[in-house]
Every structure is written in structure tokens, then in C-alpha cells.
Amino acid sequence: MTPVVQVRAGRREVPVKRPDKTMFGEGGATKLDLARYFVSVAPLMVPQIRGRPVALERLPDGIDGERFYVKHPHAPDWVGQVATSGGRMILCQDAAVLVWCADQAALTQHVWLSREPNLGRPDRMILDLDPPGGGDPAAAFDACRTAAHEAREVLEGLGLAAYVMTTGSRGLHVHSPLRPELGDQEVRELAKAIAERIAAGRPDDLTTEFRKDARRGRLFVDYLRNGREQLAVAPYAVRARPGAPVATPVTWAELERLETAADFTIADERTGCPFQGMGRHARSPKKAARALG
């Protein structure tokens, strides 16, 4: 096993220790594969997470070992940091930081929905469509796809834009870009009201109930990613699952061709990002709240 490999990321070479270590089970992608993926995807990923406090999901022994979240990691001085009410958190401002994450066996980045200089005033709202466990995975994803279109209809009816992303796990995230007019908790209340309106359209199939035993097999329209210092999986982050699936922004047309929320992996090349320019379509959450009545 090669002890260290230097990976070029922009103007910096970042050491990756134990590069041959398998991170995704026997025969799966290695730590070096992960680092190279982050270099390749950085032009798409960094614009989506730049300026946002980042927490890391670390798996030192790969997906078969222990995993834990780190909000305040010890990082080199060239890794940007930002002060939050809970302490200093890192920023992923370039490809080199993503490669450093790979060296830390941090597969998945989870980010705030607000960014500097407007921390605490989100520029994005997320609805997490989480299918019930068990059953046919294809049917579960079909249910997510249908719910995503319903979420889009409600959001656009309130004057908000809607974008969609696979989670790399089981469900979908619907993103809505916002003008940073409201605080975290106000956006959370807006997301809750929107989720309740979506669920009310098909109460036998959709729910906003947090408790699993109260969902009774219904798809969970989760608004809880929104709120003070809450986190959501970053676009293009890698999930700790066999095959190294990736949370991937897709177009609404592309969504129709997918079979699962884990269709994309680190082996797939993406040359364009459907979220590019999302900020130009940011809408007023204040106006949306008034439209809800």
C-alpha cells in the first residue's frame, strides 16, 4: 500500500494518506478514487457550497466501520473557517479542501442553507421527500418523483422556483432559491406551511408527521432541513453506501428517466450542473408567506 499520494487540486498539492484504502466495501472505490472524484467535480460542486458552513460525515474505516459527524474539525490553516454560534466551522471554497476532506475519510459534506455574508438568513429552502421503508425500491422512487412534481407545482404557485436533486440514498430534495430576507426560523415556518399544503393534496399518501409510527406507510414531506444551523447534504456529496452513490442535481426532464435516487456514482462524469445560475431565480420568501395567507 502506498503510504501517501500527492493529489493536485488547483494550485495546491494535497497529501492523501493510505490512498489504496477501500472506502466502499470489498472491491469498492478507494480513498484516492474519492479524492480524484472531488477534483473532477469541484467546478460543479464548489459554487453550490462556497461560503456555507460545512459539517463532515467521516468514516475512517469505510462504510463497514464506524461513522460520525464532525462540525468543528482540526484543519490546515489554508482551509477557510467561519465563526458560528456553535463554534468555528470549515468552508469548502475550492477543490483542495474537498481533497483534504477525502484524506480525512469524509465522504459526505453537509452544509448550511445560508452563506456568508448572510449567515442565518437562508438563500435556499429544501423539502426532503423521504419514502417509507420496505417495499419495492422502484415503487418508492416513483412515489418520490410524483411528490417532487407536486412540490414543484405548489412552490411555483407561490411564486417560488423549484429545482430537484437525487439524495444518493432513497429520496429526493426539492430546492427553492430565496432572497435572504428572512431568518432561519422564519424560513422553517414557511417550509412547514408549504410541506403541509403539499401533503394536504394527498393525505392518504403524504404526511408531515415526524414520528415514523405516525406516518402509516406514507411518504414524509420533510421540512426539518430548514431552521437554525440545520444541515442538508451538499450537491455532489458522496453517500456512505455501496457503489459510492452521489447526491446529484438533475433537470426535471432527466428526473423522468431515473430508476433510483442512487443512479449516479463517483464513476459518472457530469459536465454541467442544473443548479448553475440558481441564484438568479431567487424569489422573495416574504411574498410567498403572504401568498400562503
C-alpha positions as CSV (number, residue, x, y, z in Angstrom):
1,M,0.0,0.0,0.0
2,T,1.4,3.4,-1.0
3,P,1.7,5.5,2.2
4,V,0.9,8.9,0.7
5,V,0.0,10.3,-2.7
6,Q,0.1,14.0,-3.5
7,V,-3.1,15.0,-5.4
8,R,-3.0,18.1,-7.5
9,A,-6.1,20.3,-6.8
10,G,-5.8,23.7,-8.5
11,R,-2.6,25.4,-7.3
12,R,-2.2,23.1,-4.3
13,E,-0.9,19.6,-3.9
14,V,-2.8,17.8,-1.1
15,P,-1.4,14.7,0.6
16,V,-3.8,11.7,0.7
17,K,-2.7,9.1,3.2
18,R,-3.4,5.4,2.7
19,P,-4.7,6.1,-0.8
20,D,-5.4,2.5,-1.6
21,K,-7.7,2.1,1.4
22,T,-11.1,0.7,0.2
23,M,-13.9,3.0,1.4
24,F,-17.0,1.4,-0.1
25,G,-16.7,-2.3,0.8
26,E,-14.6,-5.0,-0.7
27,G,-13.6,-4.2,-4.3
28,G,-15.1,-0.7,-4.0
29,A,-13.7,2.7,-4.6
30,T,-10.6,3.8,-2.7
31,K,-9.7,6.9,-0.8
32,L,-7.7,8.0,-3.9
33,D,-10.7,7.4,-6.1
34,L,-12.7,9.7,-3.8
35,A,-10.0,12.4,-3.9
36,R,-9.9,12.3,-7.7
37,Y,-13.7,12.4,-7.9
38,F,-13.7,15.6,-5.8
39,V,-11.1,17.2,-8.1
40,S,-13.2,16.4,-11.2
41,V,-16.5,17.6,-9.7
42,A,-15.2,20.7,-7.9
43,P,-16.2,23.1,-10.8
44,L,-19.8,22.0,-10.3
45,M,-19.8,21.4,-6.5
46,V,-17.8,24.4,-5.1
47,P,-20.2,27.1,-6.5
48,Q,-23.1,25.3,-4.7
49,I,-21.4,25.2,-1.3
50,R,-19.0,28.1,-1.3
51,G,-19.5,30.4,1.8
52,R,-21.6,27.8,3.6
53,P,-20.5,26.3,7.0
54,V,-19.8,22.6,6.4
55,A,-20.0,19.6,8.7
56,L,-18.3,16.3,7.7
57,E,-19.5,12.8,7.8
58,R,-16.4,10.8,8.5
59,L,-15.9,7.0,8.1
60,P,-12.2,6.2,8.9
61,D,-12.7,2.5,8.1
62,G,-15.0,2.9,5.2
63,I,-18.7,2.2,5.0
64,D,-18.4,-1.1,7.0
65,G,-16.9,0.8,10.0
66,E,-17.9,3.5,12.5
67,R,-19.2,6.8,11.2
68,F,-19.6,10.1,12.9
69,Y,-20.3,13.8,12.2
70,V,-17.7,16.5,12.8
71,K,-18.8,20.1,12.9
72,H,-15.5,21.6,14.1
73,P,-12.6,19.6,12.6
74,H,-9.0,20.4,13.1
75,A,-7.9,21.6,9.6
76,P,-4.8,23.1,8.0
77,D,-4.5,26.9,8.1
78,W,-5.3,27.1,4.3
79,V,-8.7,25.6,4.9
80,G,-11.2,28.5,5.4
81,Q,-13.2,28.7,8.5
82,V,-16.2,30.8,9.7
83,A,-17.4,31.6,13.2
84,T,-20.9,30.3,14.1
85,S,-22.8,30.4,17.3
86,G,-21.7,26.8,17.9
87,G,-18.1,27.4,17.1
88,R,-15.8,27.7,14.1
89,M,-16.8,25.5,11.1
90,I,-14.9,24.9,7.9
91,L,-15.7,26.3,4.4
92,C,-15.2,24.3,1.2
93,Q,-14.0,27.1,-1.1
94,D,-12.0,25.2,-3.6
95,A,-11.0,21.7,-4.9
96,A,-8.1,21.4,-2.5
97,V,-10.4,21.5,0.6
98,L,-12.5,18.7,-1.0
99,V,-9.4,16.6,-1.5
100,W,-8.5,17.3,2.2
101,C,-12.0,16.0,3.1
102,A,-11.2,12.8,1.2
103,D,-8.0,12.4,3.1
104,Q,-10.0,12.7,6.3
105,A,-12.2,9.9,5.0
106,A,-15.0,12.4,5.0
107,L,-17.3,11.1,2.3
108,T,-20.2,13.4,2.7
109,Q,-20.4,17.2,3.2
110,H,-23.5,18.6,5.0
111,V,-24.0,22.4,4.6
112,W,-26.0,25.2,6.0
113,L,-28.8,26.7,3.8
114,S,-27.4,30.2,4.4
115,R,-24.0,31.5,3.3
116,E,-21.6,34.4,4.1
117,P,-22.2,37.3,4.5
118,N,-25.8,36.4,5.3
119,L,-25.4,33.6,7.8
120,G,-28.7,32.9,9.5
121,R,-30.7,34.3,6.5
122,P,-31.1,31.4,4.1
123,D,-30.8,31.7,0.4
124,R,-32.2,28.3,-0.1
125,M,-35.1,26.2,1.2
126,I,-35.2,22.4,0.9
127,L,-38.0,19.9,1.0
128,D,-36.8,16.4,1.6
129,L,-39.0,13.7,0.1
130,D,-38.4,10.6,2.1
131,P,-40.2,7.4,1.1
132,P,-41.3,4.8,3.7
133,G,-39.0,1.9,4.4
134,G,-39.5,-1.6,2.9
135,G,-41.4,-2.5,-0.2
136,D,-40.3,-2.1,-3.8
137,P,-37.5,0.4,-4.2
138,A,-38.7,1.3,-7.7
139,A,-42.2,2.0,-6.5
140,A,-40.8,4.1,-3.6
141,F,-38.8,6.2,-6.0
142,D,-41.8,6.6,-8.3
143,A,-43.7,7.9,-5.2
144,C,-40.8,10.4,-4.6
145,R,-40.9,11.6,-8.2
146,T,-44.6,12.2,-8.1
147,A,-44.3,14.1,-4.8
148,A,-41.5,16.2,-6.3
149,H,-43.7,17.3,-9.2
150,E,-46.4,18.1,-6.7
151,A,-44.0,20.1,-4.6
152,R,-42.9,22.0,-7.7
153,E,-46.5,22.9,-8.5
154,V,-47.1,24.2,-5.0
155,L,-43.8,26.2,-5.0
156,E,-44.4,27.7,-8.4
157,G,-47.9,28.6,-7.4
158,L,-46.5,30.7,-4.6
159,G,-44.1,32.4,-6.9
160,L,-41.0,30.3,-5.9
161,A,-38.7,28.4,-8.2
162,A,-38.1,24.7,-7.8
163,Y,-35.1,22.5,-8.6
164,V,-34.6,18.8,-7.9
165,M,-31.7,16.7,-6.7
166,T,-31.3,13.0,-6.0
167,T,-30.0,12.3,-2.5
168,G,-27.8,9.4,-3.4
169,S,-29.8,7.5,-0.8
170,R,-33.5,6.8,-1.2
171,G,-35.3,10.1,-1.8
172,L,-35.2,13.5,-3.5
173,H,-34.6,17.0,-2.4
174,V,-36.5,19.9,-3.9
175,H,-34.5,23.1,-3.6
176,S,-36.0,26.6,-3.8
177,P,-33.6,29.6,-4.1
178,L,-34.6,32.5,-1.9
179,R,-33.7,36.1,-1.4
180,P,-32.0,36.3,2.1
181,E,-34.9,38.3,3.6
182,L,-35.9,36.1,6.5
183,G,-34.2,34.4,9.4
184,D,-33.7,30.7,9.8
185,Q,-36.7,30.0,11.9
186,E,-39.0,32.1,9.7
187,V,-37.9,30.1,6.6
188,R,-38.5,26.9,8.6
189,E,-42.1,28.1,9.3
190,L,-42.5,28.8,5.6
191,A,-41.2,25.4,4.7
192,K,-43.5,23.7,7.2
193,A,-46.6,25.5,5.8
194,I,-45.6,24.6,2.2
195,A,-45.0,21.0,3.2
196,E,-48.4,20.8,4.9
197,R,-50.0,22.2,1.7
198,I,-48.3,19.6,-0.4
199,A,-49.3,16.8,2.0
200,A,-52.9,18.0,2.2
201,G,-53.2,17.4,-1.6
202,R,-52.9,13.6,-1.0
203,P,-53.3,12.9,2.8
204,D,-53.6,9.2,2.3
205,D,-50.1,9.1,0.6
206,L,-48.2,12.1,2.0
207,T,-47.5,13.3,5.5
208,T,-45.5,15.8,7.5
209,E,-45.5,13.6,10.6
210,F,-42.0,13.4,12.1
211,R,-42.7,10.2,14.1
212,K,-42.3,7.2,11.9
213,D,-45.1,5.3,13.7
214,A,-47.5,8.1,12.8
215,R,-46.7,8.1,9.1
216,R,-48.5,4.8,8.5
217,G,-46.6,4.0,5.3
218,R,-46.9,7.4,3.8
219,L,-44.1,9.4,2.2
220,F,-42.6,12.0,4.5
221,V,-42.5,15.6,3.2
222,D,-39.7,16.7,5.5
223,Y,-39.2,20.4,6.1
224,L,-36.8,19.9,9.0
225,R,-33.7,20.5,6.9
226,N,-34.6,24.2,7.3
227,G,-34.0,26.1,10.6
228,R,-31.3,27.5,12.8
229,E,-28.0,25.8,12.0
230,Q,-29.7,22.9,10.3
231,L,-27.7,20.9,7.7
232,A,-28.5,19.3,4.3
233,V,-26.4,17.0,2.2
234,A,-24.4,19.0,-0.3
235,P,-24.9,18.7,-4.1
236,Y,-22.4,16.2,-5.4
237,A,-21.5,14.9,-2.0
238,V,-20.8,11.1,-1.9
239,R,-23.1,8.9,0.3
240,A,-21.8,6.2,2.6
241,R,-23.4,3.4,0.7
242,P,-22.1,0.5,-1.6
243,G,-21.3,1.7,-5.0
244,A,-20.3,5.3,-3.9
245,P,-23.6,7.0,-5.0
246,V,-23.7,10.8,-5.3
247,A,-26.3,13.4,-4.4
248,T,-26.9,14.8,-7.9
249,P,-28.8,17.8,-9.2
250,V,-30.9,16.8,-12.2
251,T,-33.2,18.6,-14.6
252,W,-36.9,17.9,-14.3
253,A,-36.8,16.1,-17.7
254,E,-33.9,14.0,-16.5
255,L,-35.8,13.0,-13.4
256,E,-38.3,11.1,-15.5
257,R,-35.5,8.8,-16.8
258,L,-34.1,7.8,-13.4
259,E,-34.7,4.5,-11.7
260,T,-33.5,5.3,-8.2
261,A,-32.1,8.1,-6.1
262,A,-28.7,6.4,-6.3
263,D,-28.4,6.2,-10.1
264,F,-25.3,8.4,-10.1
265,T,-22.0,7.4,-8.6
266,I,-18.5,8.8,-8.5
267,A,-17.8,6.9,-11.7
268,D,-20.2,9.0,-13.7
269,E,-18.9,12.2,-15.3
270,R,-21.1,15.3,-15.1
271,T,-20.2,18.2,-17.4
272,G,-22.9,20.7,-16.4
273,C,-24.9,21.5,-13.3
274,P,-28.7,22.0,-13.5
275,F,-28.3,24.2,-10.4
276,Q,-26.0,26.6,-12.2
277,G,-27.4,30.1,-12.1
278,M,-30.0,29.1,-9.5
279,G,-29.4,32.4,-7.5
280,R,-30.7,34.4,-10.5
281,H,-34.0,32.8,-9.8
282,A,-34.2,33.5,-6.1
283,R,-37.6,34.7,-5.1
284,S,-39.0,36.6,-2.1
285,P,-39.9,34.3,0.8
286,K,-41.9,37.2,2.3
287,K,-44.1,37.3,-0.8
288,A,-44.5,33.5,-0.7
289,A,-45.5,33.7,3.0
290,R,-48.1,36.3,2.2
291,A,-49.5,34.2,-0.7
292,L,-49.9,31.3,1.7
293,G,-52.2,33.5,3.8
